[in-house]
Amino acid sequence: MRFANALTRLVGIRYPIVQAPMVGVSTPALAAAVSNAGALGSIGIGASSVEQAREMIGATRALTEKPFNVNVFCHREATQDPDREARWIRYLTPFFEAFEAPAPTRLAAAYPSFNDHRPALDMLLEEKPAVVSFHFGLPPVEWIQALQAAGIVTVGCATTPEEAATVEAAGVEAVVAQGSEAGGHRGVFTPEKGDQQMATLPLTRLISAASGIPVIAAGGIMDGQGIQAAIDLGAAGAQLGTAFILTPESAADTAYRQALKSEHSYHTRITRVISGRPARGLASRMHTDIDRPNAPALPDYPIAYAAGKALAAAAKAGNSAAFSAHWAGQGAPLAREMPAGELIESLVQNCRFLSPAR
């Protein structure tokens, strides 16, 4: 059976289901399995070098001939502030000391914004993946047009109707409506102005009622019933991330998987202290011990992320996952442990909207 609408026709997929591009969790094997099952698999290259990104695209292409999505980070370039970064290091030092590990002596941005990295654009124009999606904002309109001229479908992420209007006005061909229930980093364009944290259902309905491009609902969607709800609200499809973490194709480690299968999965929270940008994950000591009213000002994203990752690594070396970033959405307790292809089949079987192509 096949469901045909504006999204499936635009991307060339059988089902209007997108696997979220979760950096650190998504793998070429996961993206390929999803795409081979008729949905749209994704890989995230926002934290990768150009060479690493090219290798990931090649590895995915070796496993599937179907369309897949490549996601990039379009955040505002970080500004170094040695004093602010030093204060943040001092604040975190006692937590490093608890694991008998040295705190970093300095922090730096581990990767640039796509918007300021022309070699990344050139690589995508050479590799020509079927889809390129943007997170944290948009690249220059000229870059969007260059990708489209190369035959690449572009997709933007929006957390408000205003951001969605910006995505559409830039000529991007589809928009992800990311509700506050979603796991991982919020796609807020300008987090310094605040995050409205709109929920998936009203956000999807508001954007779909006003948008002239396909809308992909995201946030808390874990099963066929959730996908159906998104379609009923006017979405052309749904993006799921947390639902794929327990698949054998994902890169989630044992501690991550165990936490997601435990009572802990019922407790997710949004915090900025892990990376410098708001993101939802399983509640940890980052949320309870680091994210406190007396905390100093955070360094810019992704400079703050260098400290968060270093603390998580120090704790992990001490056999603790208490500071690990286990990204997960509010539907986390519904996660199922099965191969990605079987998960797509299950999602499809539980969507009543499926009908022969029309």
N, C-alpha and C positions, 0 to 999 in steps of 0.2 A: 504494500500500500504506500501511497505517496501523498504528501500534502504540499500543494503548490500555492505560493503567494509571492508578494513583492520581494521578501527576503530570500526565499529559496531560489527564485529566478535570478535575483541580483548576484548571488554568490555562487550559484550552481551546486546547491546541496539538495539532498532528498528530504531532510527534516529540518524545521526551523529551530534547531537546538545548537547552542554555541557552548563549547567548553572554555571556561575563562582562562586567560593567559596568566597563570600564577607563577611568577618568577620564584625559583627555588623548589617548586613542586611540579610544574609542567615539564614534560620531557618530550623529545621527538617521538618516543614510543607511544606516549599517551595521546599526543595530538594525532598521530597517524592512525591509531586504533579508533579514535572518535570519528575521524574523517572517513575511514574505510567503512564504518558502520552507517554512514549516510548523513552525519551531522557535521559541524564545523569544528575541527580541532584547532588548538592555538598553542603557540609558544611565546614566551616573553623574553625579549632581548634587551630590555631597558637597562639591565645591570651588566651587560656583556660588552666586550670589546668588539670591534668590527669583525675581527678574525673569528672570535668565538661565535658571533651571531651567524656568520656565513656557514660555519661548521654545523650549527644547529639546524639551519635551513636545509643544508645538504643532507643531514642525517634524517630529517623528517621526510624529505623528498624521496629518499632511498626506500622508505617504508610505505609510501602511499603515492598514488597518482591523482588523488582527489584534492580539492581545494583545502587549504589551511590558512590560518590567520597568524600574522606576526605582529606582536604588540610592542610599541615604543613608548618611552616616558617623555612627555613634553612639558616638564616642570620649568619654572623660572630658574635660571642658572644660580647656583648657590654663591653667596658672598662670604668670603672668609672674614671672621671677626675673632682674632686671637684672644682677646680678653673674654669674650662671651664663651668661647670654646674652653678656655682654661678654667673658668668658673664651673662649667658643666663637668669637666674632668674631676675637679676637686669634689664636687657633689657626689660623683659616682665612686670615688676612690675607696671609701669604706666597704663598699660592696665587692670590689675587686679583692681587697685585703681579706675579706671573709673566706675567699677561696685561695688565699696565699698566691695571688696573681698580681703582677704589676698593672697599674692603670696605664692607658696610652699616654704618651708624653705630648702628643699633638694629634689633631684630627684633620682630615681632608676629605673632599668629595671623591668617592671611589669611582664615579662615572659621571659623564656630562649629560646634559639634557640633549635629547634628539634635536631640539630646535637650534642648538649651537654646534652641531656636529655634522657638517656636510659629508664627511666620509661615510657615515651611516646611511645617509640618503642615497649616495652614489652606489653603495653596496645593494640596497634594496632595488634600485633601478636596474641594476645588473641581474640580480637574482629573480626579480619579478614574482614574488609570492602572490597567490590569488588575492589575498586580503592583507591590508596593513591597518591596524587600529591604534588610536591615540589615547593616552591616559594622562591626566593632570592638566589637560588643556589641548591646544592645537599648535601645529607647526605653522610657519608662514604659508599664506594662501598659495604662493608660487610653488612651494614644495608639494602641497596637496595636489595641485594641478599637474605637476610633473609625474607624481605617482599614478594619477589617473590616466595621463597620456601614455604611460607604459602599460596600461591595461590592468592596473591594480585597483581593486575596490577599496575604498576608504571608509572607516568607521570611527566615530568619535564617542566619547563617554561624557555623560552629563548627570549632575546630581540635582539640578534644578531646571525648571522650564526655561529660565533665562539662559543657562548654559546650553541647553538643547537648541534654542533659537540661534545662538552663536555658531553652533556646530552646523546647523542647516544653512545659515547665511554664508558660511565659508565654502559651501559647495560639497561638503562631505556627504556621502551617499546613504549612510544609516547611522543611527544613534543608539547607544546603550543607555537606558535609563537606570542608573545605579542607585538603588534605595539604600537607606541607612542600615538595613539588615545584612547587607553584603559583607562577606569576609574580606580581609586584606585592605589595601590602601583605598581610601576614599578618593574619587577622581576630581575633587573640588579644584576649580581653576585657580582661585585666590584664597587659600585657607587663612591668610592673615585677616581677611574680612569676615571670617566666621564660616561655620558650616550649618546650613539649615537642617541637615539630617532628615530630609524628607523620606518617608517610608515608600517602599516599592510600589504598593498599590495606588495611592494617590498620585505619585510621581509618574507612573506609567500612564495612568488615565489622562492626566493633564497634558503630558507631552504628546501622547497619541492623538488627543483631540485637536491639538494645534499644529502638529507636524505634517509636512508633506513628504517625509522620507520614512522608510521602515524604522520602527522602534523595537528594540530588543530589551525586554525587562530583565533586571538583574537584582538579586538581593533576597536571600532566604528561600530561594526556589530549589527544591531538592528532588521532586518527583513529578510524575505525569500530571497529577492533580494541580500542582503549582504552575506547571507550564500552561495547562488549560485555563487557569485563572488569569494568567497574563494575556493569553489570546483573547479571552472574553472581554478584557479591559481595553482592547484595541491594539495590543502589541502584535508585531509580525513574528515574534519569536522570543525565546528566553535564553539567557546566559546563566550557566551553572558552574560554580567553582568548587565549593566545599564538597559537593556530591561526588567529586572525582578523587578526593584526597586518599581514600582507602583503596583505590584501584591498585593492582600490582604494578601498573605502568607508571604511577606517580613516583616522585623522588622523596616523598615524606619518609622521615626516619622512624625507627621503632617507637621512640618516645612520643612523637607526634601522633602516630597511629593509635597508640595505647590511650593517649589523652582523649582523642576524638571518639574512642569507643567506650569511654567511661562516663560517669555522672558529670564529669567536668565539662562535657560538651554542652550542657545546659547553661553554662555561664560564659558569655562572651561580652567583651567591652571594647569601646573605642578609646584609644589613647594616642597622643602625639609623641610620647617620650621615647618610643623605640627608634623612630626614624627621623622625627622632625615634622612629619605629616600625620594627620589623623588616619588610623587604621584599626579595623576590628579583628580581634583574635580571642582565643581562649584566655580567660583571666589568669594572670601570672603575677609574680612579684614586681614586674615592670608596672603593672596597673596599681598594685596595692602599696608598694614600698618606694617606687621611683616617682610615680605620678602623684605628687603631693603639693599642697598649697605653697609650701616653703621652697619648692624647687626653683632654681634660677632659670633665667630665660634660655630657651633651647637654641642651639646652633641651627643653621639652615639645613633643610633636607638637600642632599643626603649626607651632609657632614655629621649630623647627629646619629645617623644610622651606623657610622663607623664605630661610635662608642657603644651603641646598643648591641651590635654584632660582637664586639670584643668582649663585652660583659657576658653575653650568652655563651661564647666560646670558653671563657674562664670557668663559668659554672658547669658547662658540659664536661670539661676536663676534670672537674671535681665530682663527676657523676650526678649532676643535677640539671634538670631541664627547667628549673624555676624561672629562668630569665629568657627562655627561648621564645621566639616569635612564632607561635602556632596559630597562623591566620585561620579564621573560621567564621562563617556567618551564623545568624540566629537559628537557621534550620539544621545546625550541626547534628543534633541527636538523630536525625533521619538518614545520616550517612550509612551507606551499605558497602560491604566488602565483596567486590566482584570485579571481574575484568571489565575494562571500559566499554568494549563492544557489547557485552551482555547488559551493561547498565543502559546504554542507548536503547537497546531492544526493549528493556523493561519500561523505560520512560515513554517510548512510543506506544507500547501496548496499553498504557494507562492514560493515554490522551484520547478523549472521545472525538477530538476534532479531526483525527485522521480519516481520510477518505480517498478514493481513487483520484489521481491527478485531474485537475479541471482547469 
